[in-house]
Amino acid sequence: MTSPARPAIVLIHGLWLTPRSWEHWVERYTRRGYEVLAPAWPGMEIEVEALRKDPSVMDGLGVTEIAEHYATIIGRLDRRPIIVGHSFGGLVTQLLLGRGLGAAGVAIHPAPIKGVRKLPISSLRAAFPALRLSKTVTLTPEQFRYCFTNTLMEEESLVAYHRYQVPGSRRPLIQAATANLRRRAATEVDVRNGTRAPLLLIAGGADHTVPVSVVRAAYALYYKSGAVTDYHEFPGRPHFTVGVPGWERVADHAIVWAERQTS
């Protein structure tokens, strides 16, 4: 049974993934008594296998369109939810909090917001597929393992690849990479906003795509905000921390923190 006294939880997936990546989290949080929503990015409300066959629904999809999509969904709720986002979903979580749409937000290994200036070599390598000219980009099993599941054995990574990976729009990657060159960037967050809801940034020590240094740099940008901003680091966790073994520790830390902020 879900509790009407609690806010709902909205889960926002990242690039190259779908809501299927949250399948274990939905079950765990539902058993904890929450109403849990895990909507897909706009146009991606079909199964993984169908998206692989025809990824054209994602052509031109960017950060602004994704954020507006979730803002509409949240706007239909009776009260502000707890927003939990992974990767680009973590970036969108920060955008939504800035608009006053969340009771609390957790950004897990979030893609960089505008102002994060130094990207490690591993991040650049992870973003390399975006250099292709096609509007959507599919990762190979080898690229997926480097970007998402580098702590797994090859066979385990391949299972995750076939279960979760879908082509991704290259536009969010381009928007994040060029944000500091633009006066108005889709990834810009008002880091001095003292009225926004509490925010937790989570990093993983083995993440190639969004390394610890990137999440720490985002955390540092918020230092002049009067709003609650916390940081937590899980050693040895790869980018797909929401799906690889040990995901329970991340899920539980996120919700216990959010409960403290919203109780």
C-alpha positions, 0 to 999 in steps of 0.5 A: 500500500502506498502512503498518501502522506508521502510525496511520490517519487519520480525517477528520470533515466539517462541517455542510452537507457529507458525506464527499464533501468529503474525496474529494481528501484520501482519495486523497492520503493513501492514496497517502502510505501511510495507511489513511484513514477518512472516515465520515459523521455518523450517519444521513448514510451515503447519497449527497449526492443522497439526503440532499437528497431526504430530510434527515429522517435529520438531524433533531435531530442534535447535537454530542454524538451526532456525537462519540459516533458517531466515538468508537465508530468510533475505538474499533474501531481497533487504535491511536489515529488521526490525527484531522482535522476541518473546521468542526464536524468540527474541534470534534468533533476537539477533543472526541475528543482530550480523551477520549484517542482520537487520536494527534494532531488537526488542526482546520481552520477549527473551529466555536467551542468553549465559551469563544470569546465574540466572534463577528464579524458575518460569523459571525453572518450565516453562521449566520443560516439556523439561525434558520429553524424547520425541523429541517434547513436548506438553503443557497441557492447565494448563501448557500453562496458567502458561507459556503463559497466566497467566493473563487471565481467564481459559476460555480465556486461553483455547481459546488461547491454542486451537488457537495457541499452538503446540508441541515444540522441546525440543532442544532449551530449553536444549541449553539455559539451558546448554549454560553457561556450553559449550565453544561454545553455540548455544545461544552465542551472541557477546554482545560487538559488537559495529557495530551491528544494534540497539536492543530493549529488551522488558520485561513483569512484569507478565511473568513466562517463561522469567521474567523481571530479565532475560531480565534485565540480558541480557540487562546488558550484552550489557553494553560494546557495543557501539551499541544502546541497549534499554530496555522497561518493560510493567507491568502486561504482560504475556509471550504471550504478542504478543497475549493477550489483550493489544498487540497493545501497545507492537506492537506500541511501538516496531515499533515506536522505530524501526522507530526512529532507521531506519529513 
